[in-house]
Structure formats: C-alpha cells, structure tokens
Amino acid sequence: MNSSIQPAGQSADQTFGPLPVGDDIARALHRMGYSQPTPIQEQAIPPLRNGLDVMGQAQTGTGKTAGFGVPIVEMIDLRARRVQAIVLVPTRELCLQVAEELSRLGSFASVRVVAVHGGVGFGRQLDALRQGAQIVVGTPGRVEDLMARGNLRLDGVRFAVLDEADRMLDVGFLPAIERILGRTPSTRQTALFSATIPDEVRRLASRHMHEPVTIAIESKKPTVEAIDQRFEDVRDGDKLKALIAHLDDPSCFLALVFRRTTYKADRLAHDLSKRGYKVAALHGRRTQPQREKVLADLKSAKLHALIATDIAARGLDIGGLTHVFNFDLPDTPETYVHRIGRTGRAGEAGTAITLIGPEDAEGLSTLKKYLARREAGDQRGSGIQEGRGKPRRSSQISDRSRSGSFQPSRPNRNRNRRQRPSQPLQARSA
C-alpha cells in the first residue's frame, strides 16, 4: 500500500466542493459538468489520496468511478510510460464506460487509458499498451489473456481497483482476480467497490487489502422507496400485450425490459420490432460491435426500449430511463432490487412494473416476503399494499389486478417521432 498519493505536477489551488483539486482535474470536472462531489466521492477521495485502502459499498450510479478515478489520475507519474493502475470490472459495457470516464478525468493531464475486454481483436489494445498506457481498465478474462501473451505487465501497478466486486464473483471471476492481484506488487494500494458486501467479498478483501477504510453509502431515497413499483396481474398470460399497453403510454419515454435468458430477450425484441417499436436486445451473445451500437443508439435517443438480461445490464446507468419492466421475475429478490434501481435516479421520477402471469405465483410470494422483511428490518423498504386503481407516485408498492386481459391501444409505429428531452440521453458509467 502506498504511503500517500502525491498529485503529479498539480497544485491544489481549486476545489471540488469541499475537496481541493489541481488545475487539470478541476478543468476536467468542469467540462464533465461535475460541480459538487457525490457522497461516495466525498468520502472515498480523501483516504485514497492518503494512500489508504478503501472498501466502498455503493449502488451503481452513485459516482464511484470518479470516487476512485480522481485519486488514480492524481497519482499517475506522467513521465513513466508503463501500467501504473488497473481497474477490474465484470462486463465489457462497464469496461468501456469506466475507461471513458477515466480518460475524461485525465484528459488535461494527458493520462493514457486503455480498455481491454473480449469480443474484439487484440490489435488496438496491444497498440495502446505498446504506446505506454498508464491505466488499464479490463475484464478479468482479457487481462489474463494479455498477461499470458506477455503483452501486459503488472509489476509497476501502484493502484488496483475491483469495481462491481459482487458481480464479478457472481459470474465466476474470483480465481482470475486472485491470479491478477497476485501479479501486482504487495505494496500497491487497493480499492474495492460493490453494491453488496457478502461474505465472499469480505474474504476477498481480507486477503488482498490492508486495514481498509470502510464506506457505506445509503442513498437519501433507497431503491424500493423512491420508485413507483407495481405488480400487475396478467391473467390471460399475454405479457406482450400488457407490455405494449405501457409502451404506448406517453409517459414511457425510455424503458428497460428484463428477461431471464438471451433467447427470450431476442424473441421479445423481435416481436416488438415487428410491431414498429424501436428496440434492441443486449445480452452476452452480442458481439462487441453490436453492443457498442446499442449503447450508441441509447445515447442518441434512437431507442424506445432496451431488452436485456441481468448480467448484460449490470453497470449500465442509463440517463432518462423512465420505466423498468420485469417481463420475467428475477432469479432472486436481491436481483429485483438491482433491476428496479435503474430508474428513479438523481431525483427523477421512476416507475418499475412487474408483469405477473399464472406461472409466477410462487416467485411473487417469495419476493413479497423479502420486501416485507426489508421493511421490518428498518431498511426503509416499501411495504406491499393490495388494491387497484390509478398508480401512485409514492414509496408504496401496488398490486394491480385486472379481471380480463390487457387491451393495449394501437401501437405507435412512428416511435422516432416521440418528443425528445432537452438534454441527450446518456449511458453513464457507474
């Protein structure tokens, strides 16, 4: 662990809220539209600057990338054209987003950042490494590939970050993470960020971190309280009709629809496209160019809905997202909380609708019990309220049952004519 971080060639003559920052960082933050630090940034930046290890618990979308990004950019030795920091992430999308944010933070200091991930050839990634990349953001699989080929050396790493650590362990990256960290100096500084801190994450931290400062960020409005949640009974089993009814609602500008498998995601995207809706599917079987096109279409407001699997959507922070739909119930109640947390961010209104078919009775019962336990455990979760009627914009969860099938209005086949927001939509990093 480093004793302290000394900003390279920067005098702390400006501020980021209460935090002093050098001119290069201040200019970057200003250009990025950041004027005040988020809670995770305000709490994580000082100990990281002081050379301490940090374990932070914070949801996606709380600004944790800048929370570790500012100290990393400050500690880079601009004269040394070697890898000095490595950030491990679970997905290609998150890899690209984090690398982009770090590049923007380091733009005025001329810090070199490269994203390394699968799904594309090695060419450009090798070129960036040969040209002296100083920060590597990567998925564990591609990082190990580059290490095995002799193209990536980590013996000069001073700062390592494990981002979305719980998700990386969920998808089986623990052995790779152990091997990668084992190739870095034991004196490095380490930061770990995770939406949840299960025992496996704590054990990982105990093996690779030195007396970490622990930070837990609870948003002012926890996920299940801030969002208008609805469980809607689709008694005839036709969830497609039910979904279309909502997509035709003028308040539904941009939707994220969750399905449990790649096949089901593709099938739903196909069915909606046939009906004139501007949609795309995002899952693990998409090629990297396909995935990048989906993200570009999101940013340019070309899509009305994104159909995604849980792993593919992890790490995406989609600006302007008005609705989340659970077309399929998630595997676990915890995943439900992660899903609906995609909307209702930054003080904006958000709606989460779970479509309940006859096959979902058991899963719904389990989910309700979990949410009730959250409330009883003083985690400020919302209770379940039975009833009908017009949905409420409140912290309550409503069950909406209908005696018959949904009768959607005629699908709007000119989705690209919908009024767009004054600011472009952004698919932001975590």
Stockholm file with secondary structure:
# STOCKHOLM 1.0

chainA/1-430         MNSSIQPAGQSADQTFGPLPVGDDIARALHRMGYSQPTPIQEQAIPPLRNGLDVMGQAQTGTGKTAGFGVPIVEMIDLRARRVQAIVLVPTRELCLQVAEELSRLGSFASVRVVAVHGGVGFGRQLDALRQGAQIVVGTPGRVEDLMARGNLRLDGVRFAVLDEADRMLDVGFLPAIERILGRTPSTRQTALFSATIPDEVRRLASRHMHEPVTIAIESKKPTVEAIDQRFEDVRDGDKLKALIAHLDDPSCFLALVFRRTTYKADRLAHDLSKRGYKVAALHGRRTQPQREKVLADLKSAKLHALIATDIAARGLDIGGLTHVFNFDLPDTPETYVHRIGRTGRAGEAGTAITLIGPEDAEGLSTLKKYLARREAGDQRGSGIQEGRGKPRRSSQISDRSRSGSFQPSRPNRNRNRRQRPSQPLQARSA
#=GR chainA/1-430 SS CCSCCCCTTCCCCEEETTEEECHHHHHHHHHTTCCSCCHHHHHHHHHHHTTCCEEEECCTTSSHHHHHHHHHHHHCCTTCCSCCEEEECSSHHHHHHHHHHHHHHTTTTTCCEEEECSSSCSHHHHHHHHTTCSEEEECHHHHHHHHHTTCCCCTTCCEEEECSHHHHHHTTCHHHHHHHHHTSCTTCEEEEEESCCCHHHHHHHHHHCSSCEEEECCCSSCHHHHSEEEEEECTTCCHHHHHHHHHTSTTCCSEEEECSSHHHHHHHHHHHHHTTCCEEEECTTSCHHHHHHHHHHHHTTCCSEEEECHHHHTTCEETTCCEEEESSCCSSHHHHHHHHTTSSCTTCCCEEEEEECGGGHHHHHHHHHHHHHHHHTTSCCCCEECCCSSCCSSSCEEEEECSSCCCCCCCCSCGGGSCCCSSCCCEECC
#=GC SS_cons         CCSCCCCTTCCCCEEETTEEECHHHHHHHHHTTCCSCCHHHHHHHHHHHTTCCEEEECCTTSSHHHHHHHHHHHHCCTTCCSCCEEEECSSHHHHHHHHHHHHHHTTTTTCCEEEECSSSCSHHHHHHHHTTCSEEEECHHHHHHHHHTTCCCCTTCCEEEECSHHHHHHTTCHHHHHHHHHTSCTTCEEEEEESCCCHHHHHHHHHHCSSCEEEECCCSSCHHHHSEEEEEECTTCCHHHHHHHHHTSTTCCSEEEECSSHHHHHHHHHHHHHTTCCEEEECTTSCHHHHHHHHHHHHTTCCSEEEECHHHHTTCEETTCCEEEESSCCSSHHHHHHHHTTSSCTTCCCEEEEEECGGGHHHHHHHHHHHHHHHHTTSCCCCEECCCSSCCSSSCEEEEECSSCCCCCCCCSCGGGSCCCSSCCCEECC
//
